[in-house]
Structures are given as C-alpha cells and as structure tokens.
Amino acid sequence: MCAERKLETDVLIVGSGAVGVAAGIEAREAGASVILLEKEEILGGAAAVSGGGCAIVDTFLQREAGIEDSHDLAFEDWIIAGQGKADEVWARFYIERSNDALFEWAKDRGVEWVGARQNEGNSVPRWHQPKGGGGGLWNALYQTAQDRGIDTWLTNTAAKELIVEDGRIIGVIAEDTTSGDTVEVLAKAVVMGSGGFNSNIDMVKEVRPDLRRHRILEGSGRGDTGDGHGMVEAVGGTTTHMDDIWFYVFAIPDHKDERGRRGLVIRGVPDNIWVNAQGVRFHNEDLSGGGTGSVAVLAQEPAYCWSVMDSTMTDDVTVSDPQYYIPGASVKDPEKVKALIEESPHIKSGATLEALASEIGVPEDTFVETVNHYNSGIDQGLTEDPDFGRPLSNRKMIQSPPYYALNFTPTARKNFGGVKTDLKCRAVDKHYEPIPGLFVAGELAGMAGGHINGKHGLEGTMLGPALFSGRVAGAWAAKDAGFGEGFK
Ligand SMILES: Cc1cc2nc3c(=O)[nH]c(=O)nc-3n(C[C@H](O)[C@H](O)[C@H](O)COP(=O)(O)OP(=O)(O)OC[C@H]3O[C@@H](n4cnc5c(N)ncnc54)[C@H](O)[C@@H]3O)c2cc1C
C-alpha cells in the first residue's frame, strides 16, 4: 500500500486517553520522540469524560483522614471482588505501586487529588478523586505531556494495521478519517492504547451470546470500538477474559443517538426505587454497582427496570455524559437535564401512580401496591426495608406527583478482559512469548496485563490501572527504542 503521508518517531502511541498521556509522558521523559494517533476529532477518550476516580492504597490523603489501609487489605478486597479471576500478579504490582507510581507521580505532573471515597466491596475509602474529575486529571497530564515537548497529536487518524518486519512491529498504517488518506507512521516501538470495545455493541454480543436477546447499550468513550483487539490479534497477540464486562444499569437509551445504541448514565437519585417489567421491586437499590445492581437487573425478564421517583427528586438527576455538562467544565448543566426529562421518550411521567403504570406498561394494581408497600415502611419508621434490606432512615417517600419512571437499561461500560501482556506490557503470543516492538496497556489490555480486575472491580480500578500500565508500557517502549532504563 502506498501511503499519502509518512512519519517517523521513536515511540508511536495509538489512542490519546489514559494510556496516551501516561505512556507519552513516560517515553518523552526517557528522551524518546513521541507521536500520538487519535481516531476521534477530540483527544482524551473515556479518560477525559470519566469520573476520574482511581483506587489508590495507603496515600497521604488517607492517612491524613485517619483511614488505615494496607496493601494486603486492598489485595484481599480486590481478589474477592474479582471472584478469583483477577491476575493476582498484576493486581499486587498495581496495588503496591499505586501510591508512588500513580498518586505521587500524577501529583508531580499537575493532578490535584481532593479526597477519598468508599465504594462497594472496599473495606476503607480508597477511590481517590482528582480535582475536575476525569477531565481535570486528563487535562493536567495532557498539559504536562505538551510541556515535555510532545507536539504531534494526530486527531481524526484511525490506526488500521500494525506493520511487521522480520517478526518485529515497526509502525502502523492509519487512515485520515476526514480525507481518507493513508498515513504510515514508522516507529522503533509501538504502544497500543486504543481502549475497550463497549462502544461496539456487536462486539459485546459476540463475546456475550447470553445477552443477545436483551437490549444492551453502548457506554464507553465514543472511539472505544475495539479496533485494537483485531489489530493485535492479526500479528499473533492473544486476548483473554473477553466476556468479563462491567455493566451499569442506571442508564437510559440516548434518544439523540439515531442508531438507538448509546446509553446515558443517570446518577443523583438516591431515593428512587427500581421496579421490573412486572411492576415489582426485586433488589436493594442502594447496591447499584456492577457486581450487585447489574447482576440483579440482568436477571430480570426482560433485563431492564424502571427507576421510579417523584417530583421532589428530579432536580438531583445528573447525567454522566459531556452533552449534559456545562462546556469546558465537568459539572452538570441543569437546563439540559431538565430538557432531557421533558423530551426523552425513555422517561415517562404520570399525575398519579396509576397513570404512570399505564405509561410504562406494567399492571396498575401491582405497581401501586409496590410503591405503597415500600412507602409504608418509611412511614412506619422502619430502619430497614423488610423485603430487600435497604436502609430506610432519612429516606424520602415517593408521594409527590407528578411521578416519573426512567427506563434503566444495562449499559456496557468497562472491559475487564483484553490483550494479554507480561509485566513490561509486552503483548504476548499464544506461547506467552513477547511480540517484539509491541506494547499494550489500558482497557485494550483489560485495564492492565489482560485481566487485572477479574469478574468485578472495586471502582477506580479501571482508570488507575490504565494510567499505571500506560506508564509501564511507555517506559519499556522507550527502553526498547533506546531511551531510558524502563519502568522503575
Ligand atoms: C463515562 C465514564 C466514566 C468513567 N469513570 C471512571 C472512574 O471514575 N474510575 C475508573 O477507574 N474508571 C472510569 N471509567 C473507565 C476509564 O475511564 C477507562 O477504563 C480508561 O479511560 C481506559 O483508558 P484507555 O487509555 O485504555 O482508553 P481511553 O481513555 O478510552 O482512550 C482510548 C483512546 O483510543 C482511541 N482509539 C480507539 N481506536 C483507535 C484507533 N483505531 N486509532 C486511533 N485511536 C483510537 C479512542 O478514541 C480513545 O480516545 C469511566 C469510563 C467512562 C466511559
């Protein structure tokens, strides 16, 4: 193939998300020249629109808040959450280095950590929040990468194929998606950081045939369509644990997506209740995570539910999608959220519970009984809901019309499986031999190594390992290209 444009560099990085900035900084600090390719028009991938939370262990912030954490405690939580399917070596590598190689490293490169929160499955708070969320974190690292001298970020440029010469990866053939021109980038080492495949529902259903009959939505960064998996497999790389996908169920179909495939993640309604298509509750709604809420909703027939709330709760609704943020800030635009509630065909309302039941197509009597029964527990001052054990203290009843129901539909969010690598992030073949010149990190590598989380994760265990493995890949790619000493 004759390329319209040819470039050369020491280290080439595919993808500008978490891996892009981390590997880029690392390779550049080692002295290598770096070029980044980004398929989308906008840089940043899922990382820049993410919540930004990173699971980090034994930090200054934890100690200051009197939180006693330890590597062994975090490892135990991690392995339990992963249901024994995590890559234990990678998990320990990450946990033991997360303070110095992520928290302190990022702090020294402009990221401001503001607090630690506790999520399901964690014995202590360790979900560390950066100022400005994922956008704040990614922008700080992007700024640092530019300050270090990385000036070639080719947007609208989709990597298509890895170039192999004498068994070694020596570059990438890409396409300029605006002109259709072919771009060839030759490099001494290539880092693949093209993210996961949860914005490609066909690929999700290919690895999860059990979900084919359900409506499942796309929920990762828009460019995370699994391009890298095929590219790496085409040169002999192996994938593993591909069916371990983290679903969120607090999401509705995005009515602005003409393909009807994208999900909008909804937060901010702690007092909603979930009812299934039969009009009954089935779960403690406080346990809404990928390991609990998703499992419960996916077990319903059909696999969706309605998030029911009243008029006192709608102001708190937040949509985790940049379309609903104030431009340039990671904070919600209340007017856009209000418009969504009014115009989305996936959000129904009714002046009475009976009217709402009819709107959402569930048996009226059952639905009214479900809501009244739940309210009665709060009214009686019960501390816990007798059906599913949900704490009821200080809980609002669903009693102020109009009533609303949001069609919560499982949304594929994070890939816990991907390309298998060794501890230097070298992609390995089916005999676990490294493929010369090829490094893989982040969600393409199931966040790190192939399957660092296992079946489920503790939250913050995606972005954190993606940044960390990005650093590892960048350092070893630079060494492979003749710069630096590799990851220390
Ligand atoms: C809304 C949202 C919130 C999240 N919040 C959190 C959180 O709080 N904590 C947490 O731990 N995790 C979170 N995650 C997950 C986390 O953001 C990702 O796992 C992480 O960003 C993965 O990093 P990455 O670099 O591998 O992929 P990304 O950050 O997605 O970057 C991959 C990039 O590669 C580009 N690309 C793809 N194919 C090609 C190609 N062929 N050529 C060139 N470029 C290509 C993509 O467009 C993208 O820009 C969240 C995810 C989402 C979607």
The ligand as a MOL file (V3000), in Angstrom:
LIG
                    3D

  0  0  0     0  0            999 V3000
M  V30 BEGIN CTAB
M  V30 COUNTS 53 58 0 0 0
M  V30 BEGIN ATOM
M  V30 1 C -18.2290 7.9580 31.4970 0
M  V30 2 C -17.1540 7.0860 32.0710 0
M  V30 3 C -16.7900 7.2660 33.4010 0
M  V30 4 C -15.7340 6.5160 33.9400 0
M  V30 5 N -15.3400 6.7550 35.2150 0
M  V30 6 C -14.3190 6.0260 35.7460 0
M  V30 7 C -13.8630 6.2750 37.0620 0
M  V30 8 O -14.2980 7.2030 37.7550 0
M  V30 9 N -12.8680 5.4650 37.5510 0
M  V30 10 C -12.3230 4.4570 36.8080 0
M  V30 11 O -11.4590 3.7290 37.3170 0
M  V30 12 N -12.6920 4.2500 35.5230 0
M  V30 13 C -13.6540 5.0210 34.9770 0
M  V30 14 N -14.0280 4.8180 33.6720 0
M  V30 15 C -13.2190 3.8810 32.8510 0
M  V30 16 C -11.9040 4.5610 32.4140 0
M  V30 17 O -12.1490 5.8970 32.0120 0
M  V30 18 C -11.2720 3.7940 31.2570 0
M  V30 19 O -11.1460 2.4500 31.6300 0
M  V30 20 C -9.8950 4.3710 30.9010 0
M  V30 21 O -10.0370 5.6800 30.3990 0
M  V30 22 C -9.2010 3.4790 29.8630 0
M  V30 23 O -8.0650 4.1600 29.3990 0
M  V30 24 P -7.5290 3.8460 27.9330 0
M  V30 25 O -6.4370 4.8110 27.6570 0
M  V30 26 O -7.2550 2.4170 27.8200 0
M  V30 27 O -8.7840 4.1380 26.9880 0
M  V30 28 P -9.4290 5.5780 26.6330 0
M  V30 29 O -9.2080 6.5350 27.7520 0
M  V30 30 O -10.8270 5.3460 26.1990 0
M  V30 31 O -8.5900 6.0100 25.3690 0
M  V30 32 C -8.5860 5.2390 24.1900 0
M  V30 33 C -8.4740 6.1740 23.0030 0
M  V30 34 O -8.1060 5.4500 21.8340 0
M  V30 35 C -8.8180 5.9680 20.7340 0
M  V30 36 N -8.8530 4.9720 19.6500 0
M  V30 37 C -9.6230 3.8730 19.5530 0
M  V30 38 N -9.3610 3.2130 18.4200 0
M  V30 39 C -8.3950 3.9120 17.7790 0
M  V30 40 C -7.7270 3.7430 16.5480 0
M  V30 41 N -8.0070 2.7230 15.7230 0
M  V30 42 N -6.7960 4.6560 16.1800 0
M  V30 43 C -6.5240 5.7240 16.9890 0
M  V30 44 N -7.1470 5.9400 18.1590 0
M  V30 45 C -8.0660 5.0390 18.5610 0
M  V30 46 C -10.1690 6.2730 21.3250 0
M  V30 47 O -10.9040 7.1710 20.5090 0
M  V30 48 C -9.7790 6.8680 22.6780 0
M  V30 49 O -9.5780 8.2610 22.5860 0
M  V30 50 C -15.0760 5.5480 33.1240 0
M  V30 51 C -15.4730 5.3420 31.7970 0
M  V30 52 C -16.4960 6.1090 31.2690 0
M  V30 53 C -16.8940 5.8960 29.8460 0
M  V30 END ATOM
M  V30 BEGIN BOND
M  V30 1 1 1 2
M  V30 2 1 2 3
M  V30 3 2 2 52
M  V30 4 2 3 4
M  V30 5 1 4 5
M  V30 6 1 4 50
M  V30 7 2 5 6
M  V30 8 1 6 7
M  V30 9 1 6 13
M  V30 10 2 7 8
M  V30 11 1 7 9
M  V30 12 1 9 10
M  V30 13 2 10 11
M  V30 14 1 10 12
M  V30 15 2 12 13
M  V30 16 1 13 14
M  V30 17 1 14 15
M  V30 18 1 14 50
M  V30 19 1 15 16
M  V30 20 1 16 17
M  V30 21 1 16 18
M  V30 22 1 18 19
M  V30 23 1 18 20
M  V30 24 1 20 21
M  V30 25 1 20 22
M  V30 26 1 22 23
M  V30 27 1 23 24
M  V30 28 2 24 25
M  V30 29 1 24 26
M  V30 30 1 24 27
M  V30 31 1 27 28
M  V30 32 2 28 29
M  V30 33 1 28 30
M  V30 34 1 28 31
M  V30 35 1 31 32
M  V30 36 1 32 33
M  V30 37 1 33 34
M  V30 38 1 33 48
M  V30 39 1 34 35
M  V30 40 1 35 36
M  V30 41 1 35 46
M  V30 42 1 36 37
M  V30 43 1 36 45
M  V30 44 2 37 38
M  V30 45 1 38 39
M  V30 46 1 39 40
M  V30 47 2 39 45
M  V30 48 1 40 41
M  V30 49 2 40 42
M  V30 50 1 42 43
M  V30 51 2 43 44
M  V30 52 1 44 45
M  V30 53 1 46 47
M  V30 54 1 46 48
M  V30 55 1 48 49
M  V30 56 2 50 51
M  V30 57 1 51 52
M  V30 58 1 52 53
M  V30 END BOND
M  V30 END CTAB
M  END
